[in-house]
């Protein structure tokens, strides 16, 4: 077993997947295209902002020969369907030259890798932009796609071309990987690059920052949920008071304290 830094952290994910050979192999397995690129950009953004939201791509590469843009986004939050559809559309709209030509020069593929839980509990989901006729047949006009990969739900039924990648990412979340399970060279490169003894002080700093940010966000969400539940209970108690129900009965039915109920009188 090799001790590794978890790929749940953006800084570690970018470190592993920004390596050109790794990026190309992952993209080939996910979208079936052999990229010809000489660099992978991290934290890519456009100088001309589209809309009111700053968009920054974790990993970004353009292959002019194959006429494609590929973005790989790492996410461990809950809003990833809408967020990365927006990012995908920005990469499309950024190419628009003028009102006479709406066809982008490059096809855009966005791959989103989710390392936290998802309510749908599905390993692979795809937004396919190609128009379909009323029988469901694709017209072959638009190739753009968004592919969502949720590593926590990989299993034996996950398509083979994704399975090893998602399994390795999932295993990294435990901070150790059995490298004998992943003999493929590109996956060995990923595992070697995230070895704990190779994590720099700067990377450790950003891991801590991300951990604190996510913990704070979760705490605020939980506090918001609790506040919402309390408001709902108070509203129910008010309705019961209006019907002259006994205070002790209201306490028993709502779970509020007697003091909380009395403050509503």
C-alpha positions, 0 to 999 in steps of 0.5 A: 500500500502506498500512502497518498494525498487524497484526490479530493483536494483540488491542488492534488487533483490538478497536480496529478491530472495536469501531467500531459500523458495522464491528461491525454490517457484519461481524455481518450478513455472518457471521450475517445479522442487521442489529443495532440497537445503540448501543454495543460493549463491549470486555473484557466480563465478568459480575459473577456468575462461572460456573464457576472460569474468569474469562470476558472477551469481547473484543467484546460487544453486545446487541440487545434488539429482535432479541433477540440477543447477539453476541460477537466473539472474537479468538484466536491460540492453539491451544485456541480450539475448547474455550475459546470454546465455554465462553465461549459457554455462559457467555453462555447460562447467565448469562441463566438466571433460575430453574429454572422457565425454562431458555429464555434471553431472548436468542439467543447468537452467538459469532464467533471469529476465529483469526489463527494456524494451525490443524491442521484448515486450514479457513476456516469451521467452525460449532457449530449448537446446533439439535436435528436429527431422525434424517434431519438435519432441524433442528427450529428450536428453538435458534438459538445458534451458534458460528462459527469463522473461520480467516483463514489459510485463506481462498481463492476457495472461501470464502463471499463474505460472509466472504471480503473480511473474512478476506482483509483481516485476513490481509493485515494480518498482513504489516503492509501492506494494498493498500486498493484491494482493499477498496473497501467503506466498512466495510473502509476504516474498518478499514484507516484505523483500524489505520494504523501512524501512528495507533497510540498509545504505549499500544497499542504497549505492549500489542502488545509485551506480547502479543508477549512473552506469545505468544513465552514461551508458544511457548518453553515449549511447545517446551521441553515437547515437547523434554523429552517426546521426551527422556523417551521416548528414555530409556525406549527406551534403558532397555528396550534396556539390559535386553536387553543391547544394545551401548551404541554401538548404543543411541546410534545407534538413539536419538540419545542421547549415550553419556554419557546412556545410561551414566547409565541404567546 
